[in-house]
């Protein structure tokens, strides 16, 4: 197994313009269209030489968005900042920032499509 066990992630969405605006607003990034697939996909900024996993929003028939068995955590400077942005961008806070001991802090938010995502920061 590779040192980074997660090689890619996909967040399923129903309304791509709304979901794209949500993530671009919360994280202050611009998503990039991924051509050449039969599905609509927009990737998060990625650098294959750095630590972490690349991923994308995807709109695919038969793949509903919303709560499920997988939770993706995004690294943040201060997860309280991104959770506040999530509300401004049309999401909701599921659980406010809280300590996870020596590992930092997390907050849980629902995106504009009903997906539950995690936010992790050291401070």
N, C-alpha and C positions, 0 to 999 in steps of 0.2 A: 504494500500500500504506500502511496505517496505521503510525504509529511503533512500535506494539507488534504484531509480526506474528502472535503467537499470540492468538487471540480467545477460546478456550475449550479446556478439556481434559476428558477423561473417562478414569477408571480403571475398567476392567471387573473385576467381582468375581463370585464364585460364592456366597459366604456373606455377605450384606449385614450382618447383625448383627455378625459377627466383624470384617469389614472396617471398618465404622463405628466400632466400639470401638477398633480398631487406630489409625486416624487421629485420633480424638478424644484418645486417650491420648498419642500421640507429639507432637502439636502443641498440646495443651491447648486445644482448641476444641470447639464444639458444631456438628455438621453439621445443616443444615436440610433437611427433606423438600421436594422439588419436586413439587407436585401437577400434574395435568393432562397427564401423559404416559402412554403405554401401558407404560412401563418404570418400574422402581423407581429413583429417583434421589435422592441426598442431596448437597446442595451444601456446599462449603467456604464459610466466611464471605467475603463479597465487598463491595467498595465500588467501584461503577462509575466513580467520579471519581478513583480513585487508580491508580498505576502497577501493572502486573502483570495476570495473566490469571485470570479466574474459572474454576471447574471443579467437577466432581462425581464421586462414585462412581456407577456405573450397573450394574444387573443386567439383562442382555438375553440372551435365548436366542440361541445361535449365536455369541456373542462371548466366547471364552475369556479367562481372566486368565492371567498368567504372562509370562515374558520375551518380548520382541518387538522391533520396530524403532524404538520410540519411547521416549524417556526424559524424564520430567518432573522438573525440579529445583524443590524447595521452598526458599525463602529462610529462613534461620535466623540466630539470634544467634551460636550456636556449634554447628556441625553434629555435633560429638561428643556434645553433650547429646541431640539428637534421635535419633542413631543408638543411643545407650544405651537411650532410651525405646522404640525400635523393638523391641529384643530383649525388653524387659520386656512389650511388648504382643503378643508372639507372632511377630515377624518375625526376620530374621537379617541380620547384617552381611555384605555381599558384599565391600566394600573399606572399611577403616578410613579415618578422616579423613586427607587428605593435601593438600599445598600444590599450588596451580595458579599459583604465582608471584604476580605483582602483582594477580591477580584473586581472591585469597583461598584458600579451602579447600573441598574437597568430600568427601563420604562417600557410598557407595552401599549401599543396604539393600534387602532383599526384604520386601515387606509380608506380611500374613497370608494373602494370596491367591496369592503367588508373583510378583507384579509387582515389577520392579526400578524403584526410584525414586532420584533424586538429592537430596542435601541440600547446600546451598551457604551458606557464611558468609564474612564478611570477616575474621573472627578465628578 
